[in-house]
């Protein structure tokens, strides 16, 4: 098993572990806190005006993997040097877009439903940016193609693992975490959130940071939400969106 620094898994290690679980047909629902595609529906393309713009998410993932093949960490910064692509992203040094920028249909629905301030995947600047992690997540997903079903791009399998896009703010709201305190950094607050989700007190963590507490709350929420049929069939999720933009699980 490939590992990163002590106590941390590399993206490649996560991918290899998930492949092993898929081979064993483990009944896992996996949430990844990142966008799994770029906006498409608003402009009819990921990169309008570029004749080589991918036409669906599978082709987008393949393009990102190919343009960043020299990065063994599954990062995706190399592609941002390509002029045909760079101008679509908000980056340090200028360029990109103004205001909220381009949003996917699921991100607009998330905002409209008051579930959280979802932001554009094209944003690579500031504390609210999600672009860098999302591009890396797309490389991870591309690595899992054919092994792990990725909803809603793939049909739900009869057995084996399924990966979904998770917005941890939705899980935090379900855990009754106040809007003013979405990120938990202490044991007592984490236990209170887990109790709201019907989970027993947690074991002591080495540290209480956003990533650790988000992961635990997200996993607990997914366990409860997995059986809610409406979350698997949101009314705005069309076949076209399932092929190009995907959807955030929990946005109904």
C-alpha angles and dihedrals in degrees: 000000000000114000136187124210116337110293093012131093122219119228090249091053091052090050093050092047091051091050089054091050091048091052088055090047090236111187096236131154105202122195121199117193098223141078112268098204142020126251112282112151096066094060104016091245142055091233108021114210095024113111092209096052109136116252099213141017095263090056090045091054091048091050093050091049092049095048092050100036092126092062107087092188090068090246120152108207097111092072091058090073090067108100092214089061107025096069092062093061129074103235138167111278094041137281129098122081144324129240118356092339123204116343131190118240090254091054092052090048090050091054094043091052092050093241095131145309098281112191136206119282086220090068113103098163134085136008093299095053116124100172102096096049091043094053089050090048089054089055089051092050091048088054090055097049111132092017107060124032112236113206129254095004089062128040115255110266125227089239142000132055127327125198122209136181110255129200104199093203088069090054091047092053090051088051089055094246108160117252088238091058110040093148117066121203106171138064098242094053091047092051091050091052093047091049089055087057093048096256126136120243112290128243118258114283125216088233137359109229134145095265096052098045093041090053094051095045091044092051092047091049093048090054090057097038097047092085096051104105094196091064090059093049109042109178095233094053105103127181088255093054091046088057100042114020107015123203141262110247109240097034102112 
